[in-house]
Amino acid sequence: MPLLLIAHLTKSYGATPVLTDASLALEPGEKVALIGRNGVGKTTLLRLLAGLEAPDQGARTVSSGAVIGYLPQDPAVDESRTLWDEAVAPFATLAAMERRLADLEAALAAPEVHGDDSRLSGTLEEYGRVRDQFEAQGGFTFEAEVQRVLSGLEFREEQFHQPLASMSGGQRSRAALARILLSAPDLLLLDEPTNHLDLDGQEWLEAFLTQFSGAMVLVSHDRFLLDAVTTRTLELEDGRLEEYPGNYSYYITERAGRRARQQEAFVRQQEEIEGLKAYIRKYHAGQKSRQAKSREKRLAKIQPIAAPRTQRTAAIRLEAPRRNPQIVLRLKDVTKRFDDLEVLRGVTLEVERGEKIGLIGPNGAGKTTLLRIIAGVEAPTSGRVEPAPGMRIGYFAQHSEETLDLGRTVLDEVLGDRPVTPAQVRTLLGRFLFSGDDVYKKIAELSGGARRRVALVKLVLDRPDVLLLDEPTTHLDLATLETLEGALGAFPGAILLVSHDRYFLDRVGGRLLILEDGGVRFYSGPYHQYREAFAGRPPAVPAGPGAHAAPPVAGHAAGERPRPAPRGPARPSPAAGSRGSSRGTASTPGAASPRRAGPGAGPVQTADEIMAQIAILERELGDLSRLMGDPELYRDAARARETVQRYETLTATLESLYAALEKGGGEPDA
């Protein structure tokens, strides 16, 4: 029985539909990824699953006694509590038992109880009963589990009893995550749980969720996490859910395959429609008018196949810098102190032309400070930053307010004093998904993702030789993020990158600069190699239907996403009955073909016999056409392929029958 079931859910906000006829069954222990563009309704769906919002239509059913834990993107905590109190809140029953045991122990030590046999006996009996319950429910181990989770989520022991009111927003979000994880619900609903975790925290959370025995629906931009934890993917697009039975890497490959199959069927049908229309126009009157009318009926029965949906994504292209010297940037003994706190100590670095360097380290290690010093935004306490002569340095700040004027319009902010015209800027903004009056919106009115896109437009126009990128993936949806990855991968200039997105860091970064305890050290390889070398954990691999963890696939470049094994039989070659061989003489069992006169052939069919066969085949063709017009067909590659091949075979047979009829295949019966 499903743990949670939704059936035909519909949800709108005003005139904007968010969900349309959405159905989903979650089984116990199942781990599901929820994918979709920013603003498409993922958070709304999680809230509907949690029972925090009511649908306009449809039903939600939860298994009796099931406990659901929901972590929103901006969770609320009781700021009057300490961190420890927040984390142990799920263990309130155990905490009450612990207090009762302490009271009973104090009572057993009291002289008045010792002197009264009846009271002593009753107190000992209650103490034994409560202690047995306390032990059976994990009373002697829950505090160790709380400590393990808080430490894994990057809290130091001295912070355990610190008031939440004195902590940052990110720390309070991590406290809420700790409380949800420790509650051990039957179903976890997690909305971007890695937002405030550094790389070590993300690795810890990945391990925790992999071992979690309950069910889960996970919304995350962390593709390493999605690949490692989930075994089923739901894509939410235009209000509809589409299912993929595998992890994120499987979803990427399978989605491309489904859309390619649907596009192929769409193009083939458009060609067929144009052919039928051309025949009807040519022969609607005259000797072949009967055949033309038959084709009109056939045309009317065709169920249109929709073109596959395409996502509009930003078109990001960074121009090649000028010819640069071998060394484009030097840092010599750079030190930075804030009062008595030394953040950076004696950092020396040379950056070569075209080099990609990823900066990693715990929160507060000085990654952002180092980029700000290189960008000239922050001055070092001592040491020097020496760009090569004429180098243009582009800085993408972690917080857009640092580089954007919130009071300006999008158009004015990008124009600035750059030597470009408003028309040129509007064209470029269109490539970054700003259309129409969007360019006249104030920066302050934009979402976080839109502000990041404005900052990217400015970088593109500035044509930097060296890029400094501080958390560039924040607020970007996966489609834009992958486009940015491609643009940075093709950028021939140097890049220094800070990112908590492990997949992005692996794809874009080359060698690593690890900041810790004020100093730096290097690792001459991408992040996934560093991860394996120092964490002793295998990289995530694509998981398709029924797949389990497997070693990396040989033959893939470092950081490249390995492809999942194909699902179902391989697509046939033209010689095996694909489109190129299905026309003309191809046939499949059950397909009628005209009988020809000749040696060993049967009798010649009359025109009425041929027309009867045409009518039968056209009915079947109409059924197939309706089936091919249903997008659900293309979820099953083998069934889609068989349907298309049958359709092509029938079409070829009909063409043969029409040709026989046109060449005088007998006379109509009297």
C-alpha positions as CSV (number, residue, x, y, z in Angstrom):
1,M,0.0,0.0,0.0
2,P,1.4,3.5,-0.9
3,L,2.6,5.6,2.0
4,L,1.1,8.7,0.3
5,L,-1.1,8.9,-2.7
6,I,-2.4,12.0,-4.6
7,A,-4.9,11.6,-7.4
8,H,-5.8,14.1,-10.1
9,L,-4.6,17.2,-8.1
10,T,-5.2,20.6,-9.6
11,K,-3.9,23.8,-8.1
12,S,-4.0,27.4,-9.4
13,Y,-3.1,30.8,-8.1
14,G,-5.5,33.2,-9.7
15,A,-5.5,32.5,-13.4
16,T,-2.1,30.8,-13.2
17,P,-2.3,27.0,-13.1
18,V,0.5,25.3,-11.1
19,L,-0.7,21.7,-11.1
20,T,-3.0,20.0,-13.7
21,D,-4.4,16.6,-13.0
22,A,-1.3,15.5,-11.0
23,S,-1.2,11.9,-9.6
24,L,1.5,10.2,-7.6
25,A,2.0,7.2,-5.4
26,L,4.9,7.1,-3.0
27,E,5.9,3.7,-1.6
28,P,7.6,3.2,1.8
29,G,11.3,3.7,1.5
30,E,11.2,5.2,-2.0
31,K,13.5,8.2,-2.7
32,V,12.2,10.5,-5.4
33,A,13.8,13.6,-7.0
34,L,11.5,16.5,-8.0
35,I,12.9,18.5,-10.9
36,G,11.7,21.7,-12.6
37,R,12.6,25.2,-13.5
38,N,12.5,28.0,-10.9
39,G,8.9,29.1,-10.2
40,V,7.3,26.1,-11.8
41,G,5.6,25.0,-8.6
42,K,7.9,22.5,-6.9
43,T,7.5,24.1,-3.5
44,T,3.7,24.2,-3.9
45,L,3.7,20.5,-4.7
46,L,5.8,19.7,-1.6
47,R,3.3,21.8,0.5
48,L,0.4,19.9,-1.0
49,L,2.1,16.6,-0.2
50,A,2.7,17.8,3.4
51,G,-0.9,18.7,3.7
52,L,-0.1,22.4,4.3
53,E,-2.1,23.6,1.3
54,A,-5.3,22.3,-0.1
55,P,-5.7,21.5,-3.8
56,D,-8.5,23.1,-5.9
57,Q,-9.4,19.6,-7.0
58,G,-8.3,16.0,-6.4
59,A,-7.5,13.9,-3.4
60,R,-4.6,13.2,-1.0
61,T,-4.4,10.0,1.0
62,V,-1.8,9.2,3.7
63,S,-1.3,5.8,5.2
64,S,-2.7,5.5,8.7
65,G,-0.2,6.6,11.3
66,A,2.4,7.8,8.8
67,V,4.6,10.7,10.0
68,I,5.7,13.3,7.5
69,G,8.6,15.7,8.0
70,Y,8.8,18.8,5.8
71,L,11.8,21.2,5.5
72,P,10.9,24.4,3.6
73,Q,13.6,26.5,2.0
74,D,13.3,29.1,4.8
75,P,12.3,27.1,7.8
76,A,11.1,28.7,11.0
77,V,12.6,27.8,14.4
78,D,11.8,28.7,18.0
79,E,14.4,31.4,18.6
80,S,13.8,31.3,22.4
81,R,15.4,27.8,22.4
82,T,19.0,26.9,22.3
83,L,20.4,24.8,19.4
84,W,20.4,21.7,21.6
85,D,16.7,22.2,22.7
86,E,15.7,22.6,19.0
87,A,17.5,19.4,18.0
88,V,16.2,17.3,20.9
89,A,12.6,18.4,20.4
90,P,11.7,15.2,18.5
91,F,12.8,13.3,21.7
92,A,10.4,15.1,24.0
93,T,8.9,11.8,25.3
94,L,12.4,10.5,26.1
95,A,13.4,13.8,27.7
96,A,10.3,13.6,30.0
97,M,11.2,10.0,30.9
98,E,14.8,11.1,31.7
99,R,13.4,13.8,34.0
100,R,11.2,11.3,35.7
101,L,14.1,8.9,36.2
102,A,16.1,11.7,37.8
103,D,13.2,12.5,40.2
104,L,12.8,8.8,41.1
105,E,16.5,8.5,41.7
106,A,16.3,11.5,44.0
107,A,13.4,10.0,45.8
108,L,15.2,6.7,46.3
109,A,18.0,8.6,48.0
110,A,15.6,10.4,50.4
111,P,15.5,9.0,54.1
112,E,11.7,9.2,54.2
113,V,11.4,6.7,51.3
114,H,14.1,4.4,52.8
115,G,12.2,4.3,56.0
116,D,8.9,3.3,54.4
117,D,8.9,-0.2,52.8
118,S,5.7,0.4,50.9
119,R,6.9,3.7,49.4
120,L,10.3,2.2,48.6
121,S,8.8,-0.8,46.9
122,G,6.5,1.4,44.8
123,T,9.3,3.8,43.8
124,L,11.6,0.9,42.8
125,E,8.8,-0.7,40.7
126,E,8.1,2.6,38.9
127,Y,11.8,3.3,38.4
128,G,12.3,-0.2,36.8
129,R,9.3,0.2,34.5
130,V,10.3,3.7,33.3
131,R,13.9,2.7,32.9
132,D,13.0,-0.3,30.7
133,Q,10.8,2.0,28.5
134,F,13.6,4.6,28.3
135,E,16.1,2.0,27.2
136,A,13.8,0.3,24.7
137,Q,13.1,3.6,23.0
138,G,16.8,4.6,22.7
139,G,17.0,6.7,25.8
140,F,20.7,5.9,26.4
141,T,21.8,6.7,22.8
142,F,19.7,9.6,21.6
143,E,22.0,12.3,22.9
144,A,24.9,10.7,21.0
145,E,22.8,10.7,17.9
146,V,21.9,14.4,18.4
147,Q,25.6,15.2,18.8
148,R,26.4,13.2,15.6
149,V,23.8,15.0,13.5
150,L,24.7,18.5,14.8
151,S,28.4,17.9,14.2
152,G,27.7,16.5,10.7
153,L,25.7,19.7,9.9
154,E,28.8,21.8,10.8
155,F,28.0,22.9,14.4
156,R,30.9,23.0,16.9
157,E,30.3,21.6,20.3
158,E,30.6,25.0,21.9
159,Q,27.6,26.1,19.9
160,F,25.3,23.3,21.1
161,H,23.9,25.4,23.9
162,Q,24.0,28.7,22.1
163,P,20.6,30.5,21.7
164,L,19.2,30.3,18.2
165,A,18.3,34.0,18.4
166,S,22.1,34.7,18.3
167,M,22.7,32.6,15.2
168,S,22.7,33.5,11.5
169,G,19.9,32.6,9.2
170,G,21.9,29.8,7.6
171,Q,22.7,28.3,11.1
172,R,19.0,28.5,12.0
173,S,18.1,26.7,8.8
174,R,20.7,24.0,9.6
175,A,19.2,23.7,13.1
176,A,15.8,23.1,11.5
177,L,17.3,20.4,9.2
178,A,18.8,18.7,12.2
179,R,15.4,18.6,14.0
180,I,13.7,17.1,10.9
181,L,16.4,14.5,10.4
182,L,16.4,13.5,14.0
183,S,12.6,13.1,14.0
184,A,13.0,10.1,11.7
185,P,9.7,10.5,9.9
186,D,8.2,7.9,7.5
187,L,8.4,10.5,4.7
188,L,10.9,13.3,4.3
189,L,10.0,16.3,2.1
190,L,13.1,18.3,1.6
191,D,13.2,21.7,-0.2
192,E,16.9,22.6,-1.0
193,P,18.4,21.1,2.1
194,T,22.0,21.8,1.1
195,N,21.5,25.6,0.7
196,H,23.5,26.5,3.8
197,L,26.0,23.6,3.9
198,D,29.6,23.7,2.9
199,L,31.1,20.8,0.9
200,D,31.8,18.6,4.0
201,G,28.3,19.1,5.2
202,Q,26.9,18.2,1.9
203,E,29.0,15.0,1.9
204,W,27.7,14.1,5.4
205,L,24.1,14.8,4.4
206,E,24.4,12.7,1.3
207,A,25.6,9.7,3.4
208,F,22.8,10.3,6.0
209,L,20.1,10.4,3.3
210,T,21.5,7.3,1.5
211,Q,21.2,5.3,4.7
212,F,17.8,6.8,5.7
213,S,15.2,4.0,5.6
214,G,12.1,6.2,5.1
215,A,10.6,7.6,1.9
216,M,11.7,10.9,0.6
217,V,10.9,13.6,-2.0
218,L,13.9,15.8,-2.6
219,V,14.1,19.2,-4.3
220,S,17.7,20.1,-4.8
221,H,20.1,21.8,-7.3
222,D,22.8,19.4,-6.0
223,R,23.2,16.9,-8.8
224,F,25.7,14.8,-6.9
225,L,23.1,14.5,-4.1
226,L,20.3,13.6,-6.6
227,D,22.4,11.0,-8.3
228,A,23.6,9.4,-5.1
229,V,20.3,9.3,-3.2
230,T,17.3,9.1,-5.5
231,T,16.1,6.2,-7.7
232,R,13.1,7.9,-9.4
233,T,12.7,11.4,-10.9
234,L,9.6,13.5,-11.4
235,E,9.8,16.5,-13.7
236,L,7.2,19.2,-13.2
237,E,6.7,21.3,-16.3
238,D,3.6,23.3,-17.4
239,G,1.7,22.0,-14.4
240,R,2.2,18.3,-15.3
241,L,4.3,15.6,-13.8
242,E,6.3,13.3,-15.9
243,E,8.0,10.3,-14.4
244,Y,11.5,8.8,-15.1
245,P,12.4,5.6,-13.3
246,G,16.0,6.5,-12.4
247,N,18.2,9.1,-10.8
248,Y,19.1,12.5,-12.2
249,S,21.7,11.3,-14.8
250,Y,19.3,8.7,-16.1
251,Y,16.6,11.4,-16.3
252,I,18.8,13.7,-18.4
253,T,19.5,11.0,-20.9
254,E,16.0,9.5,-21.0
255,R,14.3,12.9,-21.3
256,A,16.5,13.6,-24.4
257,G,15.6,10.2,-25.8
258,R,11.8,10.7,-25.3
259,R,11.9,14.1,-26.8
260,A,13.9,12.9,-29.8
261,R,11.4,10.1,-30.4
262,Q,8.5,12.5,-30.1
263,Q,10.2,15.0,-32.4
264,E,10.8,12.2,-35.0
265,A,7.2,11.1,-34.9
266,F,6.0,14.7,-35.1
267,V,8.2,15.4,-38.2
268,R,7.1,12.2,-39.9
269,Q,3.4,13.0,-39.3
270,Q,3.9,16.6,-40.7
271,E,5.5,15.1,-43.8
272,E,2.6,12.7,-44.2
273,I,0.0,15.5,-43.7
274,E,1.7,17.6,-46.3
275,G,1.8,14.7,-48.7
276,L,-1.9,13.9,-48.3
277,K,-2.8,17.6,-48.7
278,A,-0.7,17.8,-51.9
279,Y,-2.4,14.8,-53.3
280,I,-5.9,16.1,-52.4
281,R,-5.1,19.5,-54.1
282,K,-3.9,17.8,-57.2
283,Y,-6.6,15.2,-57.7
284,H,-9.6,16.6,-56.0
285,A,-11.3,16.6,-59.4
286,G,-10.8,14.2,-62.3
287,Q,-10.2,10.5,-62.6
288,K,-8.5,10.1,-59.2
289,S,-11.1,12.1,-57.3
290,R,-12.2,8.9,-55.5
291,Q,-8.7,8.3,-54.2
292,A,-8.5,12.0,-53.2
293,K,-11.7,11.7,-51.2
294,S,-10.4,8.6,-49.5
295,R,-7.3,10.6,-48.5
296,E,-9.4,13.4,-47.2
297,K,-11.1,11.0,-44.8
298,R,-7.7,9.6,-43.8
299,L,-6.5,13.2,-43.2
300,A,-9.5,14.0,-41.0
301,K,-8.8,10.9,-38.8
302,I,-5.2,11.8,-38.1
303,Q,-4.7,12.6,-34.4
304,P,-2.1,15.4,-34.3
305,I,1.2,14.6,-32.6
306,A,2.4,17.6,-30.5
307,A,5.9,18.8,-31.0
308,P,7.9,18.1,-27.8
309,R,8.0,20.9,-25.3
310,T,11.3,22.9,-25.2
311,Q,12.5,24.9,-22.2
312,R,13.6,28.5,-22.9
313,T,17.0,28.9,-21.4
314,A,19.6,31.7,-21.2
315,A,22.0,31.7,-24.2
316,I,25.3,32.4,-22.4
317,R,28.4,32.9,-24.5
318,L,31.6,34.5,-23.1
319,E,33.8,36.1,-25.7
320,A,37.4,35.0,-26.0
321,P,39.9,37.4,-24.3
322,R,42.8,38.9,-26.1
323,R,46.1,37.1,-26.4
324,N,47.4,37.0,-22.9
325,P,50.8,36.3,-21.3
326,Q,51.4,32.9,-19.7
327,I,51.0,34.2,-16.2
328,V,47.9,36.4,-15.9
329,L,47.8,36.9,-12.2
330,R,50.2,36.7,-9.2
331,L,49.6,36.8,-5.5
332,K,52.6,37.3,-3.2
333,D,52.4,36.7,0.5
334,V,48.8,38.0,0.8
335,T,47.6,38.2,4.4
336,K,44.3,39.5,5.7
337,R,43.2,40.1,9.3
338,F,40.0,41.4,10.7
339,D,41.0,42.8,14.1
340,D,42.6,39.8,15.9
341,L,41.2,37.2,13.4
342,E,43.7,36.2,10.7
343,V,41.7,34.9,7.8
344,L,44.4,34.5,5.2
345,R,48.1,34.1,5.9
346,G,50.9,34.4,3.4
347,V,48.9,33.3,0.3
348,T,51.2,33.0,-2.8
349,L,49.7,32.0,-6.1
350,E,50.3,32.1,-9.8
351,V,47.4,31.8,-12.3
352,E,48.2,30.8,-15.8
353,R,46.4,31.8,-19.0
354,G,43.2,29.6,-19.4
355,E,43.6,27.9,-16.0
356,K,40.5,27.0,-14.1
357,I,40.9,26.9,-10.3
358,G,38.3,25.8,-7.7
359,L,38.5,27.3,-4.2
360,I,37.2,25.0,-1.5
361,G,37.3,25.0,2.3
362,P,34.9,25.3,5.3
363,N,32.6,28.3,5.7
364,G,34.6,31.2,7.0
365,A,37.9,29.9,5.6
366,G,38.4,33.1,3.6
367,K,37.3,32.1,0.0
368,T,35.2,35.1,-0.6
369,T,37.7,37.4,1.1
370,L,40.4,36.1,-1.3
371,L,38.3,36.8,-4.4
372,R,37.4,40.3,-3.1
373,I,41.1,41.1,-2.6
374,I,41.9,39.9,-6.1
375,A,39.0,42.0,-7.5
376,G,40.3,45.1,-5.7
377,V,37.1,45.3,-3.5
378,E,39.0,44.5,-0.4
379,A,42.6,45.5,0.5
380,P,45.0,43.0,1.9
381,T,46.6,43.6,5.3
382,S,49.9,42.8,3.7
383,G,51.2,41.3,0.5
384,R,50.5,42.1,-3.1
385,V,48.1,41.2,-6.0
386,E,49.7,41.7,-9.4
387,P,47.6,41.2,-12.5
388,A,49.6,41.1,-15.7
389,P,49.5,44.5,-17.6
390,G,46.2,45.2,-19.2
391,M,44.3,42.3,-17.6
392,R,40.6,42.8,-17.3
393,I,39.2,41.1,-14.2
394,G,35.5,40.3,-14.0
395,Y,34.0,39.8,-10.5
396,F,30.8,37.9,-10.0
397,A,29.9,38.6,-6.3
398,Q,28.1,36.1,-4.0
399,H,25.6,38.8,-3.1
400,S,24.3,40.7,-6.1
401,E,23.8,43.9,-4.1
402,E,27.6,44.3,-4.2
403,T,27.8,44.8,-7.9
404,L,24.2,45.9,-8.9
405,D,22.5,49.2,-8.2
406,L,19.1,48.1,-6.9
407,G,17.5,51.5,-7.8
408,R,18.3,51.2,-11.5
409,T,16.3,49.5,-14.2
410,V,17.7,46.3,-15.8
411,L,18.5,48.2,-19.1
412,D,20.3,51.1,-17.3
413,E,22.3,48.8,-15.0
414,V,23.7,46.9,-18.0
415,L,24.2,50.0,-20.2
416,G,26.2,51.8,-17.5
417,D,29.1,53.6,-19.3
418,R,29.7,50.7,-21.6
419,P,30.3,51.5,-25.3
420,V,27.1,49.8,-26.5
421,T,23.7,51.0,-27.7
422,P,20.3,50.3,-25.9
423,A,19.3,48.1,-28.9
424,Q,22.4,46.0,-28.6
425,V,21.8,45.6,-24.8
426,R,18.2,44.7,-25.3
427,T,19.2,42.0,-27.8
428,L,21.7,40.5,-25.3
429,L,19.2,40.7,-22.5
430,G,16.7,38.7,-24.7
431,R,19.3,35.9,-24.8
432,F,19.2,36.0,-21.0
433,L,15.4,35.7,-20.8
434,F,14.6,39.4,-20.3
435,S,12.0,40.2,-22.9
436,G,9.6,43.1,-23.5
437,D,9.1,45.4,-20.5
438,D,11.2,43.2,-18.3
439,V,14.2,45.4,-19.2
440,Y,12.5,48.4,-17.5
441,K,12.0,46.6,-14.1
442,K,14.0,47.9,-11.2
443,I,16.8,45.5,-10.0
444,A,15.2,45.6,-6.6
445,E,12.0,44.1,-8.1
446,L,13.8,41.1,-9.5
447,S,14.0,37.6,-8.1
448,G,17.4,36.2,-6.9
449,G,17.8,34.2,-10.1
450,A,17.0,37.2,-12.4
451,R,19.5,39.4,-10.6
452,R,22.2,36.7,-11.2
453,R,21.4,36.8,-14.9
454,V,21.8,40.6,-15.0
455,A,25.2,40.2,-13.4
456,L,26.1,37.6,-16.0
457,V,25.0,40.0,-18.8
458,K,27.4,42.6,-17.4
459,L,30.3,40.1,-17.3
460,V,29.6,39.1,-21.0
461,L,29.8,42.7,-22.1
462,D,33.0,43.4,-20.1
463,R,34.9,40.6,-21.9
464,P,37.2,39.8,-18.9
465,D,40.5,38.0,-19.2
466,V,40.1,36.6,-15.7
467,L,36.8,35.6,-14.1
468,L,36.3,35.6,-10.3
469,L,33.1,33.7,-9.6
470,D,31.7,33.6,-6.0
471,E,28.8,31.1,-5.8
472,P,27.5,31.8,-9.3
473,T,24.9,29.0,-9.2
474,T,22.9,30.4,-6.3
475,H,19.2,31.0,-7.4
476,L,19.8,29.5,-10.8
477,D,17.6,26.6,-12.0
478,L,19.2,23.5,-13.4
479,A,18.6,24.4,-17.0
480,T,20.4,27.8,-16.7
481,L,23.1,26.2,-14.5
482,E,23.9,23.6,-17.2
483,T,24.1,26.4,-19.8
484,L,26.5,28.4,-17.6
485,E,28.6,25.3,-17.2
486,G,28.9,24.9,-20.9
487,A,29.8,28.6,-21.4
488,L,32.5,28.5,-18.7
489,G,33.9,25.3,-20.0
490,A,34.4,26.9,-23.4
491,F,35.8,30.2,-22.0
492,P,39.5,30.4,-22.9
493,G,40.4,32.8,-20.1
494,A,41.3,32.0,-16.5
495,I,38.7,31.3,-13.8
496,L,38.9,31.3,-10.0
497,L,35.7,29.7,-8.7
498,V,34.0,29.4,-5.3
499,S,31.0,27.1,-5.3
500,H,29.2,24.8,-3.0
501,D,27.7,23.0,-6.1
502,R,29.9,20.0,-6.2
503,Y,28.9,18.9,-9.7
504,F,29.4,22.4,-11.0
505,L,32.8,22.6,-9.3
506,D,33.8,19.3,-10.9
507,R,32.7,20.3,-14.4
508,V,34.2,23.8,-14.4
509,G,37.1,23.7,-11.9
510,G,40.5,22.2,-12.8
511,R,43.0,22.1,-9.9
512,L,41.8,22.9,-6.4
513,L,43.0,25.5,-4.0
514,I,42.1,24.4,-0.5
515,L,41.8,27.1,2.2
516,E,42.1,26.1,5.8
517,D,43.4,27.6,9.0
518,G,44.5,30.7,7.2
519,G,46.8,28.9,4.8
520,V,46.4,27.2,1.4
521,R,47.4,24.0,-0.2
522,F,46.8,22.7,-3.7
523,Y,45.3,19.5,-5.2
524,S,46.2,19.0,-8.9
525,G,42.9,17.4,-10.0
526,P,39.2,17.9,-10.2
527,Y,36.8,17.7,-7.2
528,H,35.6,14.2,-7.8
529,Q,39.2,12.9,-7.6
530,Y,39.8,14.9,-4.4
531,R,36.6,13.6,-3.0
532,E,37.5,10.0,-3.6
533,A,41.1,10.5,-2.3
534,F,40.2,12.2,0.9
535,A,36.7,10.9,1.7
536,G,37.2,7.3,0.6
537,R,33.9,7.3,-1.1
538,P,33.0,6.3,-4.7
539,P,31.4,8.8,-7.0
540,A,27.8,8.8,-7.9
541,V,26.7,6.8,-11.0
542,P,23.5,7.0,-13.0
543,A,20.8,4.6,-11.7
544,G,18.2,3.5,-14.2
545,P,15.4,1.0,-13.5
546,G,16.7,-1.7,-11.2
547,A,20.2,-0.3,-11.2
548,H,22.5,-0.3,-8.2
549,A,25.8,1.4,-7.4
550,A,28.5,0.5,-9.9
551,P,32.1,1.5,-10.5
552,P,32.8,4.4,-12.9
553,V,32.3,3.7,-16.5
554,A,35.6,3.5,-18.4
555,G,36.3,5.9,-21.2
556,H,34.7,9.0,-19.7
557,A,36.7,12.3,-19.3
558,A,37.2,13.6,-15.8
559,G,34.0,15.2,-14.5
560,E,32.0,14.0,-17.4
561,R,28.6,12.5,-16.5
562,P,28.6,8.8,-17.3
563,R,25.7,7.7,-19.4
564,P,23.2,5.1,-18.1
565,A,22.7,1.8,-19.9
566,P,20.0,2.0,-22.6
567,R,16.6,0.9,-21.6
568,G,14.9,-1.7,-23.7
569,P,16.0,-2.9,-27.1
570,A,18.3,-0.8,-29.2
571,R,16.9,1.3,-32.0
572,P,17.0,-0.8,-35.2
573,S,19.2,0.1,-38.1
574,P,17.6,0.9,-41.5
575,A,18.3,-2.6,-42.6
576,A,16.3,-3.9,-39.7
577,G,13.1,-2.1,-40.5
578,S,13.5,1.5,-39.6
579,R,12.0,4.3,-41.5
580,G,14.4,3.8,-44.5
581,S,13.2,0.2,-45.1
582,S,9.6,0.3,-43.9
583,R,8.3,1.9,-47.1
584,G,7.5,0.1,-50.3
585,T,7.7,-3.6,-49.8
586,A,8.1,-3.9,-46.1
587,S,5.4,-5.7,-44.2
588,T,4.6,-7.0,-40.7
589,P,2.3,-9.9,-39.7
590,G,-1.3,-9.0,-40.2
591,A,-0.7,-6.2,-42.7
592,A,-2.7,-6.7,-46.0
593,S,-0.9,-6.3,-49.3
594,P,-2.5,-6.2,-52.8
595,R,-2.4,-9.4,-54.8
596,R,-0.7,-9.1,-58.2
597,A,-1.1,-11.1,-61.3
598,G,1.9,-13.1,-62.3
599,P,3.5,-16.5,-62.0
600,G,2.3,-18.2,-58.8
601,A,0.2,-15.1,-57.8
602,G,-3.4,-15.2,-56.7
603,P,-6.3,-13.7,-58.8
604,V,-6.3,-9.9,-59.5
605,Q,-8.4,-8.0,-56.9
606,T,-11.4,-6.0,-58.0
607,A,-11.5,-2.2,-57.2
608,D,-14.1,-2.9,-54.5
609,E,-12.0,-5.5,-52.9
610,I,-9.0,-3.1,-52.8
611,M,-11.2,-0.3,-51.4
612,A,-12.5,-2.7,-48.7
613,Q,-8.9,-3.4,-47.6
614,I,-8.1,0.3,-47.7
615,A,-11.1,1.0,-45.4
616,I,-9.9,-1.7,-42.9
617,L,-6.3,-0.4,-42.9
618,E,-7.3,3.2,-42.6
619,R,-9.4,2.4,-39.4
620,E,-6.3,0.8,-37.9
621,L,-4.2,3.7,-39.0
622,G,-6.6,6.1,-37.3
623,D,-6.3,4.2,-34.1
624,L,-2.5,4.3,-34.3
625,S,-2.6,8.0,-35.1
626,R,-4.6,8.7,-32.0
627,L,-2.1,6.6,-30.0
628,M,0.9,8.4,-31.4
629,G,-0.7,11.7,-30.5
630,D,-0.6,10.8,-26.8
631,P,2.7,12.0,-25.2
632,E,2.5,9.1,-22.7
633,L,3.4,6.7,-25.6
634,Y,7.0,8.1,-25.8
635,R,7.8,7.2,-22.2
636,D,8.2,3.6,-23.3
637,A,10.8,3.5,-26.0
638,A,10.1,-0.1,-27.2
639,R,6.3,0.5,-27.4
640,A,6.8,3.8,-29.2
641,R,9.2,2.2,-31.7
642,E,6.8,-0.7,-32.4
643,T,3.8,1.7,-32.8
644,V,5.7,3.9,-35.3
645,Q,7.0,0.9,-37.2
646,R,3.4,-0.5,-37.5
647,Y,2.2,2.9,-38.6
648,E,4.8,3.1,-41.3
649,T,4.1,-0.4,-42.5
650,L,0.4,0.3,-42.8
651,T,1.2,3.5,-44.6
652,A,3.4,1.7,-47.1
653,T,0.7,-1.0,-47.6
654,L,-1.9,1.7,-48.2
655,E,0.3,3.4,-50.8
656,S,0.7,0.0,-52.6
657,L,-3.1,-0.4,-52.5
658,Y,-3.7,3.1,-53.9
659,A,-1.1,2.4,-56.6
660,A,-2.8,-0.8,-57.6
661,L,-6.2,1.0,-57.7
662,E,-4.7,3.8,-59.9
663,K,-3.2,1.2,-62.3
664,G,-6.6,-0.4,-62.9
665,G,-6.7,-3.1,-60.3
666,G,-9.9,-4.5,-61.6
667,E,-13.4,-3.0,-62.1
668,P,-15.9,-2.3,-59.5
669,D,-18.3,-5.2,-58.8
670,A,-21.6,-4.9,-60.6
